[in-house]
Amino acid sequence: MPRRKIFVLETNQDWTRYLVEAFEDTASTPEALASAQDALPRFRQGNPDVVFANPNLITRPLESALAAQKSSNPAFRLFSLGRVKTSGALFTFDDAFDESPPGLSEFQKRIVQRLPLPDPIRLLVVDDEPEVGELFRDYFEHRIGPAFLVEVAHNGEEGERRIEARPPDVLVLDIKMPVRDGREVYRDLKQRGKEIPTVVFFDLVSADEVLEIHRWGKPAFVEKGSQASAMPEMAALIKKLAYFG
């Protein structure tokens, strides 16, 4: 499972908190940096994969370091938190956000358009409702840039067999299923050290069931029938998980 190195150069705590929350369902945790003076040594200690930066905090030495990073690493991505002054810049941002954070759905859709995603993305849907598997297959199987390989299992036991045979990039997991439910599947994966980015795709889940899952990790939670369960929103979330772990 990938763990990406994310730096956040920003003094606005709203943005910093927002980005920490935006990636809390992944294996990648943003590191907050309050100044270019803090950022430069962190760059020297290890190359970041993604940087979110307030352009007003970028000094000339940091600008040179960012330009060198973009030149040497084609996978490196740089996002602006605020308006960009392009005159005389040594580099270009991959995308620029406003001073205030957008809605999470918009944020995910925008960043995944800029990321060097795996191609294809292997997706396993474990759900006892056949129409759920068909919904994911119909939406994802003919997409490109990236392509998706979609497998479907109809209970937790079948899902575990498929994971054992070949772990997916992202797992979409129902909770209440016959034979073996999603809580048991998620717990057993964690106990065996299989760190698979997971979307818990649920309906009618109690607070106790959520707490039980959170004992083992912090997967993404999406309620069936909610706005977040629409396929474009699910696609952005799945791409985020496929890249950030």
Secondary structure, DSSP 8 states (H G I E B T S, - for coil): -----EEEE-S-HHHHHHHHHHTTTSS---EEE-SHHHHHHHHHHS--SEEEE-GGG--HHHHHHHHHHHHH-TT-EEEEES----TT-SS--SEEE-SS---HHHHHHHHHTTS---SSEEEEEE-S-HHHHHHHHHHHTT-TTTTEEEEEESSHHHHHHHHHHS--SEEEE-SS-SSS-HHHHHHHHHHTT----EEEEESS--HHHHHHHHTT---EEEETTSGGGSHHHHHHHHHHHHHH-
